[in-house]
Amino acid sequence: MNDIKFKSSYLAETHEVENQSQPLQDYNVYAQDQALREAVAREDAAWAENELQAFGALAGSQEMIELGFQANENKPVLHTHDRYGRRVDEVRFHPAYHRLMQTSIEHGLHSSHWTHPGPGAQVARAAKFYMQSQVEAGHGCPVTMTSAVIPALRLQPDIAAQWEAKILARHYDYRNVPAEQKQGVTIGMAMTEKQGGSDVRANTTRAYPLGAEGPGQAYELVGHKYFVSAPMCDAFLVLAQAPGGLSCFLLPRWRPDGSKNALQLQRLKNKMGNVANASSETELRGAWAVMVGKEGRGVATILKMVSMTRFDCMIGSSGGMRQATVQALHHCAHRSAFGKLLSQQPLMQNVLADLVIETEAALAMTMRIAGALDRGEASETERLLVRVGTAVGKYWICKRTPGHAYEAMECIGGSGVMEDCIMPRLLRESPVNSIWEGSGNVQCLDMLRAMGQSPESVDAFMNEVSRGAGADKRLDQYIANMQREFADLADLEYRARRVVEKMALAFQGSLLVRYGNPAVADAFCASRLSADSSGFVYGGLPRGVDCEAIVKRALPMAE
């Protein structure tokens, strides 16, 4: 054996990497999303084209994508005390998280629609949030809450005058110092308690007046909050029981005299998803706060904020769908099996096209509500559409996202399960928006409440859906069936999920037949609205669907 000679070319050449795609990076998230560009133009935000192109290039850059991975690989850490034993209640984040926050704040994802309102303002902002959610979803939570607090805060003009300029500033400052020492601040929210959950009227936190009582006056809060998201924000909207009933308060991290406020972080939540963002259990031990809105009207006041965060759940879940779809499309455009690319295999084309259809339907609904938010100040019909459409969209889009993420992961196969791929993060993130800011049942009950309190909101919804009448017989029949669901009031709460599902599909179908790609609209009606639909198992598109055209339209790069 000592006489055997080995050629050097054989040594250490165990394999050559082939039949694999390159990482999807350094692409323009906006320029290569045809459905998004069409929606932006359709909903009066064409003026933001250059700005969105630039942001799309940033969101698709290798640098930003890597920041998303780093922020999730390095969880936030709670420090309750400093080394001398002083209480600090500080959460420390990886620099990647701060860089993501800085990017979102400096590009106005929290404020542009408030500082420059007008046609397309909400739409342009939603487009940015949609793109940034594809990079990293966790940091979007404080961005969302900072944006959403404005309508609630404006119910108390004196408090808004003190805080609004810094809330809307495009300056990110993560230091744990009083707001007076900062150019820009972020705002969080604390409603949930152990015993109540979504039933916030069961809250036990008490508010004790420090002098005069009522809106704008100072109180001390005593109690616990079981789920405080983004606990390093500079202030929080909080619900507590005042002498006159459950009320809303603005609670800053620091007292007016510059001393640390008495909110104490007990522990961070050990979440399966949304891990870049911290969530905590917090004790309020005489924490200083000021009442926002009327005493006893806390739920109505804070719902001004919650309704906006629910809309952002629609945006974030739609963005998650898009990212999952482009990852699957990109992989299948480069991976071959049985002699040809996966993207050319008929059965895989069926699955990929179905993922695209779901993504485009979610985006169409989301951007229609964004446009209605812009027009709601001048149009009662649009305002009512927002009221109903947000509940319907939050329910359906967020509910559809986990299955969508899983199916995209399956398209990629074993590599999609690996933690150095973005798919596990997308899958873990996918249930979050459905559960937070009001679970599926809460959204359905909210829809029933809207039907009972303002029947005209249902009329506004039906008028919107009916604008697609005559474009597709399957849609027409589906709308007629949905109206029969409304007419039957027996056990309506029991059937609420079924009713809201039908409303969502009718809304999406109407939008797609009016404004969507013809191939996508036809496939949506055939697979979601017809009597022989597949039951929402992806890859069950019927015969006659132009899967190749749908897939080609949605490819993230010039594959």
C-alpha positions as CSV (number, residue, x, y, z in Angstrom):
1,M,0.0,0.0,0.0
2,N,3.0,2.3,0.5
3,D,3.4,2.3,-3.3
4,I,0.0,3.7,-4.0
5,K,0.1,7.2,-5.4
6,F,-2.8,9.7,-5.0
7,K,-3.3,12.5,-7.4
8,S,-3.4,15.8,-5.7
9,S,-6.6,16.7,-7.5
10,Y,-8.5,14.0,-5.6
11,L,-7.5,15.4,-2.2
12,A,-10.0,17.5,-0.2
13,E,-12.5,17.7,-3.1
14,T,-15.4,16.0,-1.4
15,H,-18.0,18.0,-3.2
16,E,-18.8,21.0,-5.3
17,V,-21.7,23.2,-4.4
18,E,-24.2,23.1,-7.3
19,N,-27.9,23.2,-7.8
20,Q,-28.3,25.7,-5.0
21,S,-29.4,29.3,-5.1
22,Q,-27.5,32.2,-3.9
23,P,-28.8,34.1,-0.8
24,L,-31.6,36.5,-1.8
25,Q,-30.0,39.9,-1.0
26,D,-29.0,43.1,-2.6
27,Y,-32.3,43.4,-4.5
28,N,-34.8,46.2,-4.5
29,V,-37.8,45.0,-2.4
30,Y,-40.0,47.7,-3.9
31,A,-38.9,47.7,-7.6
32,Q,-39.3,43.9,-7.8
33,D,-42.8,43.8,-6.2
34,Q,-45.2,44.5,-9.0
35,A,-48.3,44.1,-6.9
36,L,-47.0,46.6,-4.4
37,R,-46.1,49.2,-7.0
38,E,-49.5,48.9,-8.6
39,A,-51.2,49.3,-5.2
40,V,-49.2,52.4,-4.4
41,A,-50.2,54.0,-7.7
42,R,-53.8,52.9,-7.4
43,E,-54.2,54.4,-3.8
44,D,-52.9,57.9,-4.6
45,A,-49.2,57.5,-3.5
46,A,-47.5,57.6,-6.9
47,W,-45.8,60.9,-5.6
48,A,-43.7,58.7,-3.2
49,E,-42.2,56.5,-6.0
50,N,-38.7,57.8,-5.7
51,E,-38.7,57.6,-1.9
52,L,-40.1,54.1,-2.0
53,Q,-37.6,53.0,-4.6
54,A,-34.8,54.2,-2.4
55,F,-36.2,52.5,0.7
56,G,-36.7,49.3,-1.3
57,A,-33.1,49.2,-2.2
58,L,-32.1,49.7,1.5
59,A,-34.5,47.0,2.7
60,G,-33.2,44.4,0.3
61,S,-29.5,45.2,1.0
62,Q,-27.2,42.6,2.5
63,E,-26.5,44.9,5.4
64,M,-30.2,45.3,6.4
65,I,-30.9,41.6,6.0
66,E,-27.9,40.7,8.2
67,L,-29.1,43.1,10.9
68,G,-32.4,41.2,11.0
69,F,-30.6,38.0,11.7
70,Q,-28.3,39.5,14.3
71,A,-31.2,41.2,16.2
72,N,-32.9,37.8,16.5
73,E,-29.8,35.8,17.3
74,N,-29.1,38.2,20.3
75,K,-32.1,38.5,22.5
76,P,-32.7,41.5,24.7
77,V,-31.5,41.2,28.3
78,L,-33.1,42.6,31.4
79,H,-31.1,44.5,34.0
80,T,-33.2,45.3,37.0
81,H,-30.4,46.8,39.1
82,D,-27.0,48.4,38.6
83,R,-23.9,47.0,40.2
84,Y,-24.4,49.1,43.3
85,G,-28.0,47.8,43.9
86,R,-29.9,50.8,42.5
87,R,-33.1,49.9,40.6
88,V,-32.6,50.7,36.9
89,D,-35.2,48.5,35.1
90,E,-33.3,48.6,31.9
91,V,-33.5,46.3,28.9
92,R,-30.4,46.1,26.8
93,F,-30.5,45.3,23.1
94,H,-28.0,44.2,20.5
95,P,-26.7,47.1,18.3
96,A,-28.4,45.5,15.3
97,Y,-31.8,46.1,17.0
98,H,-30.9,49.7,17.6
99,R,-29.8,50.1,14.0
100,L,-33.1,48.7,12.7
101,M,-35.0,51.0,15.0
102,Q,-32.9,54.0,13.8
103,T,-33.6,53.1,10.2
104,S,-37.4,52.9,10.7
105,I,-37.6,56.1,12.8
106,E,-35.4,58.1,10.5
107,H,-37.5,57.1,7.5
108,G,-40.7,58.2,9.2
109,L,-42.4,54.8,9.6
110,H,-43.8,56.1,12.8
111,S,-44.7,59.6,11.8
112,S,-44.7,60.5,8.1
113,H,-48.5,60.0,7.7
114,W,-49.1,62.4,10.7
115,T,-46.6,65.1,9.8
116,H,-47.5,65.2,6.1
117,P,-51.1,64.0,5.8
118,G,-52.9,64.0,2.5
119,P,-53.7,61.8,-0.4
120,G,-51.5,58.6,-0.2
121,A,-49.8,59.5,3.0
122,Q,-51.0,56.4,4.9
123,V,-50.4,54.3,1.7
124,A,-46.7,55.4,1.3
125,R,-46.1,54.8,5.0
126,A,-47.8,51.4,4.8
127,A,-45.6,50.5,1.8
128,K,-42.5,51.2,3.8
129,F,-43.7,49.3,6.8
130,Y,-44.6,46.4,4.5
131,M,-41.0,46.3,3.2
132,Q,-39.3,46.8,6.6
133,S,-41.4,43.9,8.0
134,Q,-39.8,41.6,5.5
135,V,-36.4,42.5,7.0
136,E,-37.3,42.1,10.6
137,A,-40.7,42.2,12.3
138,G,-39.9,42.4,16.0
139,H,-38.7,46.0,16.1
140,G,-41.9,47.0,14.2
141,C,-43.8,46.7,17.5
142,P,-42.5,49.9,19.1
143,V,-42.6,51.7,15.8
144,T,-46.3,50.7,15.4
145,M,-47.2,51.8,18.9
146,T,-45.4,55.1,18.6
147,S,-47.3,55.8,15.4
148,A,-50.6,54.6,16.8
149,V,-50.6,56.6,20.0
150,I,-51.3,59.9,18.2
151,P,-55.1,59.6,17.7
152,A,-55.5,58.7,21.4
153,L,-53.2,61.4,22.6
154,R,-55.0,64.0,20.6
155,L,-58.1,63.4,22.7
156,Q,-56.1,65.2,25.4
157,P,-54.7,68.3,23.7
158,D,-52.7,69.6,26.6
159,I,-50.8,66.3,27.0
160,A,-50.4,66.0,23.2
161,A,-48.9,69.5,23.1
162,Q,-46.2,68.3,25.6
163,W,-45.3,65.0,23.8
164,E,-46.3,65.1,20.2
165,A,-43.4,66.9,18.7
166,K,-40.9,64.4,20.2
167,I,-43.1,61.4,19.3
168,L,-43.2,62.5,15.6
169,A,-39.5,63.5,15.5
170,R,-37.3,61.4,13.2
171,H,-34.7,60.9,15.8
172,Y,-34.1,57.6,17.7
173,D,-32.5,57.8,21.1
174,Y,-32.5,54.6,23.1
175,R,-30.9,56.0,26.3
176,N,-32.7,55.4,29.6
177,V,-33.0,59.1,30.5
178,P,-35.9,61.5,30.9
179,A,-37.8,62.5,27.8
180,E,-36.8,66.1,28.4
181,Q,-33.2,65.1,27.5
182,K,-34.2,63.6,24.1
183,Q,-35.0,64.9,20.7
184,G,-37.3,61.9,19.9
185,V,-39.2,59.4,22.0
186,T,-41.0,56.1,21.5
187,I,-44.3,55.1,23.1
188,G,-45.6,51.7,24.3
189,M,-48.8,50.3,25.6
190,A,-49.8,48.3,28.8
191,M,-53.3,46.9,29.0
192,T,-53.2,43.2,29.8
193,E,-53.3,41.8,33.3
194,K,-53.0,38.2,34.5
195,Q,-56.7,37.8,35.4
196,G,-58.2,39.5,32.4
197,G,-56.3,39.2,29.2
198,S,-58.5,40.6,26.5
199,D,-61.2,41.4,29.1
200,V,-59.6,44.6,30.2
201,R,-62.6,45.7,32.2
202,A,-61.4,43.0,34.7
203,N,-58.2,45.0,35.3
204,T,-57.4,45.6,38.9
205,T,-54.7,48.3,38.6
206,R,-55.8,51.3,40.6
207,A,-55.3,55.0,39.9
208,Y,-55.1,57.4,42.9
209,P,-55.5,61.1,42.2
210,L,-52.7,63.3,43.5
211,G,-54.9,66.3,43.7
212,A,-57.6,67.4,41.3
213,E,-59.2,64.6,39.4
214,G,-60.1,64.2,35.7
215,P,-58.5,64.5,32.2
216,G,-55.0,65.9,32.2
217,Q,-54.6,65.4,36.0
218,A,-51.8,63.5,37.8
219,Y,-52.4,60.1,39.4
220,E,-50.3,57.3,41.0
221,L,-50.9,53.8,39.6
222,V,-50.6,50.7,41.7
223,G,-51.0,47.2,40.2
224,H,-49.4,44.9,37.7
225,K,-49.3,44.6,33.9
226,Y,-48.7,41.1,32.6
227,F,-47.7,42.0,29.0
228,V,-45.9,45.2,28.4
229,S,-44.4,45.2,24.9
230,A,-41.3,47.2,24.2
231,P,-40.7,48.1,27.9
232,M,-37.9,50.5,27.1
233,C,-40.2,53.0,25.5
234,D,-40.2,56.5,27.0
235,A,-43.9,56.4,28.0
236,F,-46.9,54.1,27.8
237,L,-50.6,54.3,27.5
238,V,-52.0,52.3,30.4
239,L,-55.5,51.3,31.6
240,A,-56.3,51.6,35.4
241,Q,-59.3,51.8,37.6
242,A,-59.9,55.5,38.6
243,P,-62.6,56.5,41.1
244,G,-64.9,57.1,38.1
245,G,-64.1,53.8,36.3
246,L,-61.6,52.3,34.0
247,S,-59.5,55.1,32.5
248,C,-56.6,55.7,30.2
249,F,-53.3,57.2,31.4
250,L,-50.0,58.3,29.9
251,L,-47.2,56.8,32.1
252,P,-43.6,58.0,31.5
253,R,-40.5,56.2,32.6
254,W,-39.4,59.2,34.5
255,R,-41.3,61.6,36.8
256,P,-41.5,65.3,36.0
257,D,-38.9,66.0,38.7
258,G,-36.4,63.9,36.9
259,S,-36.5,60.9,39.3
260,K,-37.1,57.4,38.1
261,N,-40.8,56.5,37.9
262,A,-42.1,53.5,40.0
263,L,-42.6,51.0,37.2
264,Q,-40.5,47.9,37.9
265,L,-39.8,45.2,35.3
266,Q,-40.1,41.8,36.8
267,R,-39.0,39.6,33.9
268,L,-38.9,39.4,30.2
269,K,-41.3,37.1,28.4
270,N,-39.7,34.0,26.8
271,K,-41.4,34.2,23.5
272,M,-41.3,31.7,20.6
273,G,-41.3,34.5,18.1
274,N,-40.9,38.3,18.0
275,V,-37.7,37.7,20.0
276,A,-35.8,40.8,18.9
277,N,-38.4,42.9,20.6
278,A,-38.7,42.7,24.4
279,S,-41.9,42.1,26.3
280,S,-42.1,42.2,30.1
281,E,-44.2,41.7,33.2
282,T,-44.2,45.0,35.1
283,E,-45.2,46.1,38.6
284,L,-46.5,49.7,39.1
285,R,-45.7,50.7,42.6
286,G,-47.2,54.2,42.8
287,A,-46.1,55.1,39.3
288,W,-46.8,58.8,38.3
289,A,-49.2,59.2,35.3
290,V,-51.6,61.6,33.7
291,M,-55.2,60.8,32.6
292,V,-55.8,60.9,28.9
293,G,-59.4,61.3,27.8
294,K,-62.5,61.2,29.9
295,E,-62.6,59.4,33.2
296,G,-64.3,56.0,32.9
297,R,-63.8,56.1,29.1
298,G,-60.4,54.3,29.1
299,V,-61.4,51.5,26.7
300,A,-62.8,54.0,24.1
301,T,-59.7,56.1,24.5
302,I,-57.1,53.4,24.1
303,L,-59.0,51.8,21.2
304,K,-58.0,54.9,19.2
305,M,-54.5,53.5,19.5
306,V,-55.4,49.8,19.2
307,S,-57.3,50.3,16.0
308,M,-54.2,51.6,14.4
309,T,-52.0,48.8,15.8
310,R,-54.5,46.3,14.4
311,F,-54.0,47.9,10.9
312,D,-50.3,47.5,11.3
313,C,-50.8,43.8,12.1
314,M,-52.4,43.5,8.6
315,I,-49.4,45.2,7.1
316,G,-46.9,43.1,9.0
317,S,-48.6,39.8,8.2
318,S,-48.9,40.8,4.5
319,G,-45.2,41.6,4.5
320,G,-44.4,38.3,6.1
321,M,-46.3,36.5,3.4
322,R,-44.4,38.4,0.7
323,Q,-41.1,37.5,2.2
324,A,-42.0,33.9,2.5
325,T,-43.3,33.9,-1.1
326,V,-40.1,35.4,-2.5
327,Q,-37.9,33.0,-0.6
328,A,-39.8,30.1,-2.1
329,L,-39.8,31.6,-5.6
330,H,-36.1,32.4,-5.5
331,H,-35.2,28.9,-4.3
332,C,-37.4,27.1,-6.9
333,A,-36.1,29.3,-9.7
334,H,-32.6,27.9,-9.1
335,R,-33.2,24.4,-7.8
336,S,-33.5,21.5,-10.2
337,A,-35.1,18.1,-9.6
338,F,-36.0,15.3,-12.0
339,G,-34.4,17.1,-14.9
340,K,-35.8,20.6,-14.7
341,L,-36.1,23.6,-12.4
342,L,-38.6,23.3,-9.6
343,S,-40.4,26.4,-10.8
344,Q,-41.1,24.7,-14.1
345,Q,-42.6,21.6,-12.5
346,P,-46.4,21.7,-12.9
347,L,-47.3,20.7,-9.3
348,M,-44.7,23.1,-7.8
349,Q,-46.0,25.9,-10.1
350,N,-49.5,25.2,-8.6
351,V,-48.2,25.6,-5.1
352,L,-46.1,28.7,-5.9
353,A,-48.9,30.4,-7.7
354,D,-51.2,29.7,-4.8
355,L,-48.8,31.4,-2.4
356,V,-48.6,34.4,-4.7
357,I,-52.4,34.7,-5.0
358,E,-52.7,34.7,-1.2
359,T,-50.0,37.4,-0.9
360,E,-51.5,39.6,-3.5
361,A,-55.0,39.3,-2.0
362,A,-53.7,40.2,1.4
363,L,-51.8,43.2,0.0
364,A,-54.8,44.5,-2.0
365,M,-57.0,44.5,1.1
366,T,-54.3,46.1,3.3
367,M,-53.6,48.9,0.9
368,R,-57.2,49.6,0.3
369,I,-57.7,50.2,4.0
370,A,-54.6,52.4,3.9
371,G,-56.2,54.5,1.2
372,A,-59.4,54.6,3.2
373,L,-57.5,55.9,6.2
374,D,-56.2,58.8,4.0
375,R,-59.7,59.6,2.7
376,G,-61.6,59.0,6.0
377,E,-61.3,62.6,7.2
378,A,-63.3,63.8,4.2
379,S,-65.5,60.8,3.6
380,E,-67.8,59.1,6.1
381,T,-68.1,56.1,3.9
382,E,-64.4,55.6,3.9
383,R,-64.2,56.0,7.6
384,L,-66.8,53.3,8.1
385,L,-65.0,51.0,5.7
386,V,-61.9,51.4,7.9
387,R,-64.0,50.4,10.9
388,V,-65.2,47.2,9.4
389,G,-62.3,46.4,7.0
390,T,-59.7,46.6,9.7
391,A,-61.5,44.0,11.9
392,V,-62.1,41.7,8.9
393,G,-58.6,42.1,7.5
394,K,-56.8,41.7,10.8
395,Y,-58.8,38.5,11.4
396,W,-58.3,36.9,8.0
397,I,-54.8,38.0,6.8
398,C,-53.2,37.3,10.2
399,K,-55.0,34.0,10.4
400,R,-53.8,32.9,7.0
401,T,-50.1,33.7,7.6
402,P,-48.9,30.7,9.6
403,G,-50.1,28.1,7.0
404,H,-48.7,30.3,4.3
405,A,-45.3,30.4,6.0
406,Y,-45.2,26.7,6.5
407,E,-46.1,26.0,2.9
408,A,-43.3,28.3,1.7
409,M,-40.9,26.5,4.0
410,E,-41.9,23.2,2.5
411,C,-41.2,24.5,-1.0
412,I,-37.6,25.1,0.1
413,G,-37.3,21.7,1.8
414,G,-34.8,20.8,4.4
415,S,-32.7,23.9,4.0
416,G,-35.8,26.0,4.9
417,V,-35.8,24.4,8.3
418,M,-32.3,25.5,9.1
419,E,-31.8,28.5,11.4
420,D,-29.5,30.2,9.1
421,C,-32.4,30.6,6.7
422,I,-35.0,33.2,7.3
423,M,-37.9,30.7,7.1
424,P,-37.8,29.5,10.7
425,R,-38.0,33.1,11.9
426,L,-41.0,33.8,9.6
427,L,-42.8,30.7,10.8
428,R,-42.3,31.6,14.5
429,E,-43.3,35.2,13.8
430,S,-46.4,34.2,11.8
431,P,-48.9,33.6,14.7
432,V,-48.0,36.7,16.6
433,N,-50.1,39.2,14.8
434,S,-53.2,37.0,14.9
435,I,-52.9,36.7,18.7
436,W,-51.7,40.2,19.7
437,E,-53.9,43.3,19.5
438,G,-57.0,41.2,19.8
439,S,-57.1,37.5,18.8
440,G,-59.3,36.1,16.1
441,N,-62.4,35.8,18.3
442,V,-62.0,39.3,19.5
443,Q,-61.9,40.6,15.9
444,C,-65.1,38.6,15.1
445,L,-66.8,40.0,18.2
446,D,-65.7,43.5,17.2
447,M,-67.2,42.9,13.8
448,L,-70.5,41.9,15.4
449,R,-70.4,45.0,17.6
450,A,-69.9,47.2,14.6
451,M,-72.9,45.6,12.9
452,G,-75.0,46.2,16.0
453,Q,-73.9,49.7,16.9
454,S,-73.5,51.2,13.4
455,P,-75.3,49.2,10.7
456,E,-74.2,51.8,8.2
457,S,-70.7,50.4,8.5
458,V,-71.9,47.2,7.0
459,D,-73.6,49.2,4.3
460,A,-70.3,50.8,3.5
461,F,-68.6,47.4,3.4
462,M,-71.3,46.0,1.1
463,N,-71.1,49.0,-1.2
464,E,-67.3,48.5,-1.5
465,V,-67.6,44.8,-2.2
466,S,-70.4,45.3,-4.7
467,R,-68.3,47.6,-6.8
468,G,-66.9,44.3,-8.3
469,A,-70.3,43.1,-9.3
470,G,-70.6,41.8,-12.8
471,A,-66.9,41.2,-13.3
472,D,-67.0,37.5,-12.3
473,K,-70.0,35.3,-11.8
474,R,-68.3,33.3,-9.1
475,L,-67.8,36.5,-7.1
476,D,-71.4,37.6,-7.7
477,Q,-72.7,34.3,-6.3
478,Y,-70.3,34.4,-3.4
479,I,-71.5,37.9,-2.4
480,A,-75.1,36.8,-2.6
481,N,-74.3,33.9,-0.3
482,M,-72.6,36.2,2.1
483,Q,-75.6,38.5,2.2
484,R,-77.7,35.6,3.3
485,E,-75.4,35.0,6.2
486,F,-76.1,38.6,7.3
487,A,-79.8,38.1,6.9
488,D,-79.9,35.1,9.3
489,L,-79.4,36.5,12.8
490,A,-79.8,33.2,14.6
491,D,-76.7,32.1,16.5
492,L,-74.7,34.8,14.8
493,E,-72.0,34.9,17.4
494,Y,-71.5,31.1,17.0
495,R,-71.1,31.6,13.3
496,A,-69.0,34.8,13.5
497,R,-65.8,33.3,12.2
498,R,-67.6,31.9,9.1
499,V,-69.3,35.2,8.5
500,V,-66.0,37.2,8.8
501,E,-64.2,34.7,6.6
502,K,-66.8,35.2,3.9
503,M,-66.5,39.0,4.2
504,A,-62.8,38.8,3.8
505,L,-62.9,36.6,0.8
506,A,-65.6,38.7,-0.9
507,F,-63.6,41.9,-0.1
508,Q,-60.4,40.4,-1.6
509,G,-62.1,39.0,-4.6
510,S,-63.8,42.3,-5.4
511,L,-60.5,44.2,-5.2
512,L,-58.7,41.7,-7.4
513,V,-61.3,41.6,-10.1
514,R,-61.3,45.4,-10.2
515,Y,-57.6,46.2,-9.9
516,G,-55.6,43.0,-9.8
517,N,-53.7,41.1,-12.4
518,P,-56.3,39.2,-14.5
519,A,-54.6,35.8,-14.0
520,V,-54.4,36.3,-10.3
521,A,-58.0,37.5,-10.1
522,D,-59.3,34.6,-12.1
523,A,-57.3,32.1,-10.0
524,F,-58.5,33.7,-6.7
525,C,-62.2,33.4,-7.8
526,A,-61.7,29.8,-9.0
527,S,-59.8,28.6,-5.9
528,R,-61.4,30.7,-3.1
529,L,-64.9,31.5,-4.2
530,S,-66.2,28.6,-6.3
531,A,-68.1,25.7,-5.0
532,D,-65.3,23.2,-5.8
533,S,-62.5,25.2,-4.1
534,S,-59.7,23.1,-2.6
535,G,-60.5,23.9,1.0
536,F,-57.5,26.3,1.3
537,V,-54.8,23.6,1.0
538,Y,-52.1,25.4,-1.0
539,G,-51.4,23.8,-4.4
540,G,-55.0,22.9,-5.1
541,L,-55.6,25.4,-7.9
542,P,-58.1,24.0,-10.5
543,R,-57.4,23.5,-14.1
544,G,-57.2,26.5,-16.4
545,V,-55.2,28.8,-14.0
546,D,-52.2,30.4,-15.6
547,C,-49.7,29.5,-12.9
548,E,-46.7,30.3,-15.0
549,A,-47.8,33.9,-15.5
550,I,-48.6,34.3,-11.8
551,V,-45.3,33.0,-10.7
552,K,-43.3,35.0,-13.3
553,R,-45.1,38.2,-12.1
554,A,-44.0,37.7,-8.5
555,L,-40.4,36.7,-9.0
556,P,-38.2,38.8,-6.7
557,M,-35.3,39.2,-9.2
558,A,-34.8,38.9,-13.0
559,E,-34.4,35.1,-12.5
